[in-house]
Amino acid sequence: MGKPVIDFGRRDVLLGSAALLLATSSAARAVPGRKLGYAIVGLGGYGLGVIIPQFVNCTHSRLAAVVSGDRAKATRLAAEHGLGAGAIYSYADFNRIRDNPDVDIVYVCLPNAMHAEFTIRAARAGKHVLCEKPMAVSVAECEAMIAACRAADRKLMIGYRCHFEAYNLEAMRLARSGAAGKIRYVRSEHGFVQHDPARGGSSGRCPAGARLWTWASTACRPRAT
């Protein structure tokens, strides 16, 4: 699938869907037409290059805060997006975000080993959480993240988008309808080419097996009713 389709899915599924899920929240009802505020946690290549630039295309979402271990970078980015000093957080003082009513959702774009910590901290601060894939590095961490969000009555969403994209939706329809017969085995390839050594890449193709398993298990099981 080409890059434009992937960008469309990322913008509309990850930002649009999360915002629509929260449309009945007290913050959304309090001010009709108010965009829901995201705090982006982690200002690496993904947060800066993929997520933050898409807010200009979002109907229901806006950038409300940034969280980074690099104060200079966070300050520069905040200024570029019209955010004040009160919208800048470090990892150490992240818990202060509890007192920021402009932040409805925390988007965790950190290294995998940090997903659980910041999801749990965000939930305890009273914020909904959108966490990048993979969810965490162990089943125990995943369960702790779910438990924290349930205890705080906050929503938790993981950024898997592939099963919302057009070609995959059609494949799931064919599998569920029986048009392709009884599915006994699924073989597929899914990955990306990373050429930049500075970003941990090589000239080879990087696999994305967890995404494939998520898609296959979704496509081949009956739809819940």
C-alpha positions in Angstrom: 0.0 0.0 0.0 1.4 3.4 -1.0 2.5 6.1 1.5 -0.5 8.5 0.9 -2.9 5.7 2.1 -0.8 5.0 5.2 -0.7 8.7 6.0 -4.5 9.0 5.6 -5.0 6.0 8.0 -2.7 7.4 10.6 -4.3 10.8 10.7 -7.9 9.7 10.6 -7.8 6.6 12.6 -5.4 7.5 15.4 -6.4 11.1 15.9 -9.9 11.2 14.5 -11.1 7.9 16.1 -9.7 8.7 19.5 -11.4 12.1 19.4 -14.7 10.7 18.4 -14.6 8.1 21.1 -14.2 11.0 23.6 -17.0 13.1 22.0 -19.3 12.4 25.0 -16.7 13.4 27.6 -17.5 16.3 29.9 -14.8 18.4 28.4 -16.3 18.1 24.9 -19.8 18.7 26.1 -18.8 21.8 28.1 -17.7 23.8 25.0 -19.5 22.8 21.8 -17.0 22.6 18.9 -14.0 22.5 21.3 -11.1 20.4 19.9 -9.8 17.8 22.2 -6.2 18.5 23.4 -3.4 16.1 23.0 -0.1 16.0 25.0 2.6 14.4 22.9 5.0 12.4 25.1 8.2 11.9 23.2 9.6 14.3 20.6 11.6 11.9 18.6 11.4 11.4 14.8 7.9 9.8 15.0 6.3 12.4 17.2 7.9 15.3 15.4 7.8 13.9 11.8 4.6 11.9 11.7 2.1 12.9 14.4 2.5 16.6 15.2 2.4 17.7 11.6 -1.0 16.1 11.1 -2.8 18.2 13.7 -3.4 20.8 11.1 -5.6 18.3 9.2 -7.7 17.2 12.3 -11.2 18.4 12.8 -11.6 17.2 16.4 -8.0 17.2 17.8 -5.3 19.8 18.5 -1.8 19.9 20.1 -2.1 21.1 23.7 1.2 20.1 25.3 4.6 18.5 24.7 6.6 16.2 26.9 10.3 15.7 26.4 13.7 15.1 28.1 15.1 17.9 25.9 13.9 21.2 27.3 15.3 23.3 24.4 13.6 21.1 21.8 10.3 21.2 23.7 10.5 25.0 24.1 11.2 25.5 20.4 8.4 23.3 19.3 5.9 24.9 21.7 6.8 28.3 20.4 6.3 27.1 16.8 2.8 25.9 17.7 1.7 28.8 19.9 1.9 26.9 23.2 3.0 28.7 26.4 5.5 27.6 29.0 2.8 25.9 31.0 2.3 23.4 28.1 5.9 22.1 28.4 6.7 19.1 30.6 9.7 17.0 31.3 9.6 13.3 32.0 10.4 14.1 35.6 7.5 16.6 36.2 5.0 14.9 33.8 2.6 14.3 36.7 1.9 18.0 36.7 -0.2 17.4 33.6 -3.0 16.5 36.0 -3.6 20.2 36.6 -3.8 21.1 32.9 -7.4 21.2 31.7 -6.4 21.8 28.1 -5.0 18.2 27.9 -7.7 15.6 27.4 -5.5 12.8 25.9 -1.9 11.8 26.3 -0.3 10.3 23.2 2.7 8.1 24.3 5.3 8.0 21.5 8.2 6.8 23.6 10.5 3.7 23.3 8.6 0.5 23.9 10.0 0.0 27.4 8.5 3.3 28.5 5.0 2.7 27.3 3.6 1.2 30.5 5.1 3.8 32.8 3.7 6.8 31.0 0.4 5.2 30.2 -0.1 4.4 33.9 1.1 7.9 35.0 -1.3 9.5 32.5 -4.3 7.5 33.6 -3.5 8.4 37.3 -3.4 12.0 36.2 -6.9 11.7 34.9 -6.1 11.7 31.2 -7.2 9.4 28.4 -4.3 7.6 26.7 -3.4 6.8 23.1 -0.3 4.6 23.2 1.8 3.7 20.2 2.4 0.1 19.2 3.5 -2.3 20.5 1.5 -1.8 23.6 4.3 -2.8 26.0 7.1 -5.3 26.5 5.3 -7.9 28.5 1.8 -9.3 29.2 2.2 -8.1 32.8 2.8 -4.5 31.7 -0.2 -4.6 29.3 -2.4 -5.8 32.1 -1.1 -3.1 34.4 -1.9 -0.4 31.8 -5.4 -1.7 31.4 -6.0 -1.9 35.1 -4.7 1.6 35.6 -7.0 3.1 33.0 -10.0 1.1 34.3 -9.3 2.3 37.8 -9.2 5.9 36.6 -12.2 5.4 34.3 -10.1 6.6 31.4 -10.0 5.3 27.8 -6.9 3.4 26.5 -6.3 3.0 22.8 -3.3 1.4 21.0 -2.1 2.8 17.7 -2.8 -0.2 15.5 -4.2 1.1 12.2 -3.6 -1.6 9.6 -7.0 -3.3 10.2 -8.7 0.0 9.4 -7.1 0.5 6.0 -9.2 -0.1 2.9 -7.4 -3.2 1.4 -7.3 -4.9 4.8 -11.0 -4.1 5.5 -11.8 -5.8 2.2 -9.6 -8.8 3.0 -11.4 -9.1 6.4 -14.8 -8.9 4.6 -13.9 -11.7 2.2 -12.6 -13.9 5.1 -15.6 -13.3 7.3 -18.2 -13.8 4.4 -16.8 -17.1 3.4 -16.0 -15.8 -0.1 -12.5 -17.1 0.2 -13.6 -20.4 1.7 -12.6 -21.6 5.2 -9.4 -19.8 6.2 -6.9 -22.4 7.5 -3.7 -20.5 7.1 -2.6 -16.9 6.5 0.8 -16.0 5.1 1.7 -12.4 4.5 4.5 -9.9 4.6 4.5 -6.5 6.1 7.4 -4.2 6.8 9.2 -1.1 5.7 12.6 -0.2 4.3 14.8 1.8 6.7 18.0 3.2 5.0 19.1 5.7 7.6 21.8 4.3 10.0 21.4 7.3 12.3 17.9 6.0 13.1 18.9 2.5 13.6 18.3 1.4 10.1 20.1 -0.6 7.4 19.6 -1.4 3.8 17.3 -4.3 4.6 13.6 -4.6 5.2 12.3 -4.3 8.7 9.6 -6.8 9.6 6.4 -6.0 11.5 5.2 -9.4 12.6 3.1 -8.2 15.5 0.9 -6.1 13.1 0.4 -9.1 10.9 -0.8 -11.3 13.8 -3.2 -8.6 14.9 -4.6 -8.3 11.3 -4.8 -12.1 10.8 -6.5 -12.8 14.1 -9.0 -9.9 13.5 -9.8 -11.0 10.0 -10.3 -14.7 10.7 -12.4 -14.6 13.8 -16.2 -14.0 13.7 -17.3 -10.5 14.3 -18.7 -9.9 17.8 -22.4 -9.0 18.0 
